[in-house]
Amino acid sequence: MKNKNIILFSAIAALAAITLFSFKKADKSKKRLADTLIHANGNPIIRHKFTADPAAMVYNGQVYLYTGHDVAPKGRASYVMHDWLCFSSPDMVNWTEHSNPLDVKAFAWASDDAWAGQVIERNGKFYWYVAISHGTIHGKSIGVAVSDSPTGPFKDARGSAIITNDMTTDTKISWDDIDPTVFIDDDGQAYLCWGNTFCYYAKLKPNMIDLDGPIIKIDGLPHYTEAPWLHKHNGWYYLSYAYEFPEKTAYAMSKSINGPWVYKGIINELAGNSNTNHHAIIDFKGKTYFIYHNGALAADAGSFHRSVCIDYLYYNPDGTIKRVVMTSEGVPAVK
């Protein structure tokens, strides 16, 4: 019996040692994934990774920037993207990269392709709408992840896609359900807007993970390609989007979120060395910012190795938007 006790004690001690080693290993792993501090030195603002399809929001005095992550190997002319990135800043120049906020693997129903998305806060929770390839339904789809923190980690909020390719049939392409943007109006009603070739929108229920009505196709957007962004300024609603291909950025205005939308023109020209032109527009500390990507850091494959840039956006007295001046200097720190 004594020998059995010794053997049992030895086994428990060994298990404890293995567990302690695992915890130490995990701690080391956490240290390796510590937040990264970045000081932007002009455009592009992030240079240690390729960042694409920016979206941003302001929360508690900070800007939170969410991007895709281009990782195509050298010589491969296609989008290779498996996760999304998150950065925050108090002044638009000094940024913190927050590690591993969201990965394709968070969506058990999806296969791959971490395409564009956007995060919005509601009732203390943060919802990340992303375009992703579905595992069993042909084509791109839109998923929703949720977190208690703007920096994550995020997890699948539904266990299924909120939009799948078979829900929109105006075109036969498999990638028309991409580039989700989300907007909460002054009355508290939330809207999801998305699409390639055609632009769609639908109401969201207060839970932010279910549609609350039909999918509606938006008219009045000439040469619409993709990448819609909704915002509001001085009583006007703005719907900006990628225009033609290679893409510029154009916009339309309306006095109602439900339209009619009136086309107003181009606000951003071709973004150097990138066929795509994906943007976000935010107000922060009294200034308006236009956040976009270009291919400046990858001369041989900029369209598949994109980088986020930031410049100012200005309005005319009548509410129309002046053309954005893309600069290499970027924006200075705001206090």
Number of C-alpha atoms within 10 A of each C-alpha: 6 7 8 9 10 11 12 12 12 12 12 12 12 12 12 12 12 12 12 12 12 12 12 12 12 12 12 12 11 12 10 10 12 13 14 11 14 18 13 20 16 17 22 24 24 20 14 9 14 23 28 31 28 25 25 24 20 18 13 7 11 15 20 23 26 27 25 26 25 25 19 16 12 9 8 11 14 14 17 18 21 19 21 24 21 23 24 25 20 19 17 23 20 16 22 18 21 19 19 17 20 24 18 21 15 16 23 12 18 23 16 20 20 25 27 26 28 25 23 21 19 13 8 10 13 20 26 25 27 25 27 29 26 23 15 9 13 13 18 27 28 25 27 26 22 24 20 14 14 26 21 18 17 21 19 21 20 14 15 18 23 16 21 23 22 14 11 17 10 10 12 10 13 17 19 25 29 30 27 28 26 26 21 18 13 8 6 10 14 20 20 19 25 26 23 20 16 19 23 20 22 20 21 19 14 14 11 24 19 16 19 15 11 9 16 14 15 15 15 13 21 14 15 24 23 28 28 29 24 20 20 19 10 6 10 15 21 26 22 28 29 26 26 18 14 16 23 20 28 25 26 22 23 17 14 12 19 12 15 14 20 17 18 15 18 19 19 23 17 18 22 16 21 22 19 30 29 27 25 25 22 18 15 18 12 8 11 15 20 21 21 27 30 28 25 22 19 16 12 14 19 20 26 28 30 30 31 25 28 25 20 18 20 16 12 8 7 6 15 17 20 14 17 17 14 19 14 14 15 20 20 13 12 12 8
